[in-house]
């Protein structure tokens, strides 16, 4: 019985991962469609003026927001507008080579947020990473 339960759980988890990728692609395509339709051009021959069909939220987490902010087609607060990112950069600048979990402890938060945000800051040129340690760049 335990083998059956373990195998079923593994199948469920695998399928959830497959569906998550499709759902994320759907969101990207929907955002692109909204952005293109908001360019202010006249409707093309193939488009219609009918309202957008609402997506079903069955089987999704109730906390997921579906509204857009300020009509830009983007969800949530603008990227980089929070104080946490600046706080993380300041801590890293004060303690070069600090790890992600150590930064989280100093900020009093869980590290999962930083594992998502610090690579974005690295892409913006504010941080660099060597091994497990983070370093502030001269640009920051």
C-alpha positions in Angstrom: 0.0 0.0 0.0 2.8 2.4 0.9 4.4 1.8 -2.5 1.2 2.7 -4.3 0.8 5.9 -2.3 4.5 6.9 -2.9 4.1 6.2 -6.6 0.9 8.2 -6.8 2.4 11.1 -5.0 5.4 11.1 -7.3 3.1 11.1 -10.4 1.0 14.0 -8.9 4.1 16.1 -8.2 5.6 15.4 -11.6 2.3 16.4 -13.3 2.0 19.5 -11.2 5.5 20.6 -12.4 4.5 20.0 -16.1 1.3 22.0 -15.6 3.1 24.9 -13.8 5.3 25.5 -16.9 2.2 25.6 -19.1 0.4 28.0 -16.7 3.4 30.3 -16.6 3.5 30.3 -20.4 -0.2 31.1 -20.5 0.4 34.1 -18.2 3.3 35.4 -20.4 1.2 35.1 -23.5 -1.7 36.8 -21.9 0.5 39.7 -20.8 1.9 40.0 -24.3 -1.6 40.0 -25.8 -2.7 42.8 -23.3 0.4 44.8 -24.0 0.0 44.6 -27.8 -3.7 45.4 -27.6 -3.0 48.5 -25.5 -0.7 50.0 -28.1 -3.6 52.1 -29.3 -3.7 50.9 -32.9 -6.9 50.2 -34.7 -8.2 46.7 -34.5 -6.8 44.5 -37.2 -8.9 42.5 -39.6 -8.6 39.3 -37.6 -9.4 40.8 -34.2 -12.8 41.2 -32.6 -14.2 43.8 -30.2 -15.8 41.2 -27.9 -14.7 41.3 -24.3 -12.0 39.0 -23.0 -13.2 35.7 -21.6 -12.6 35.2 -17.9 -10.2 32.5 -17.0 -11.4 29.7 -14.7 -9.8 29.7 -11.3 -10.9 26.2 -10.4 -8.0 24.3 -9.0 -5.8 27.3 -8.4 -4.8 28.9 -5.2 -7.3 31.5 -4.0 -4.5 34.0 -3.2 -3.4 34.5 -6.9 -4.3 38.0 -8.1 -5.7 38.5 -11.5 -5.9 42.2 -11.7 -3.4 44.5 -13.4 -1.7 47.5 -11.8 -2.3 50.9 -13.4 -3.4 49.3 -16.7 0.2 48.4 -17.7 -0.4 44.7 -18.2 2.0 43.9 -15.3 1.0 42.3 -12.1 1.8 43.7 -8.7 4.2 46.4 -7.7 6.8 47.6 -10.2 10.0 45.6 -10.0 12.7 47.1 -7.8 10.3 49.5 -6.1 10.5 47.8 -2.7 12.8 48.7 0.2 13.9 45.1 0.8 16.2 45.0 -2.2 17.9 48.2 -1.2 18.3 46.8 2.3 19.8 43.6 1.0 22.3 45.5 -1.2 23.3 47.7 1.8 23.9 44.6 4.0 25.9 42.9 1.3 28.0 46.1 0.8 28.7 46.2 4.5 29.7 42.5 4.7 31.2 41.3 1.4 31.1 37.6 0.8 28.0 37.1 3.0 25.7 34.2 2.1 22.0 34.5 1.2 20.9 32.9 4.4 23.1 35.2 6.5 21.6 38.2 4.7 18.1 36.9 5.4 19.0 36.5 9.1 20.2 40.1 9.3 17.0 41.3 7.6 14.8 39.1 9.8 13.1 37.3 6.9 13.2 33.9 5.4 15.8 33.3 2.7 13.3 32.1 0.0 12.6 35.8 -1.0 16.3 36.5 -1.4 16.9 33.4 -3.5 14.5 35.0 -6.0 15.6 38.6 -5.7 19.4 38.5 -5.4 19.9 36.9 -8.9 17.7 39.8 -10.3 19.9 42.3 -8.6 23.0 40.5 -10.1 21.4 40.8 -13.5 20.9 44.5 -12.9 24.6 44.9 -12.1 24.1 45.8 -8.5 25.6 42.5 -7.1 28.0 39.8 -8.1 28.3 36.3 -6.7 31.5 34.3 -6.1 30.8 30.8 -4.7 28.2 31.1 -2.0 29.1 34.8 -1.2 27.5 37.9 -2.5 29.4 41.1 -3.2 28.2 44.6 -4.0 29.5 46.1 -7.3 30.9 49.6 -7.6 27.7 50.6 -9.5 25.6 50.1 -6.4 
